[in-house]
């Protein structure tokens, strides 16, 4: 998986082809852009009417920018933070979860999890913006736990609201 950011869409924006459950891959993990820049460029192209994105810049934490995608649009946001250190690729990523997801999003999420089954992931939820930083609750996978297994635990434990 070479994308820097993946959105699993909640709220629809049909004029931009954004539909419930659609998976959108953005940026290249090997390009020179910060995650923040990639998030803001996507907002500029798809949500130019949303003023908060104009007030953010590449110096803001990616999680802060991603928070607005989860809170305003109910998108699931995956930040691919994989690296190649000492010629060993470390596949890692973080999910930022909205408070509510749809059945279609959950289906798309599980399809995406099969694509990144060899990643170590973190799931960040109950996101709250406090003084410009994001407070959250999080769980992380272990080396023996697949992303699918971690999300199974997450959905069982947290009783996430699934909208039809």
Protein Blocks (a to p, Z undefined) as FASTA:
>chain_A
ZZfbdcddfbdcfknopaehiacdedjfkbmbdfklmmmmmmmmmmmmlmklmmpcfkbc
fklmmmmmmmmnopacdddfbdceehiacddddddddfbdcfklmmmmmmmmmmmmmbcc
dddehiaceehiacdddddddfkbcfklmmmmmmmmnopacdZZ
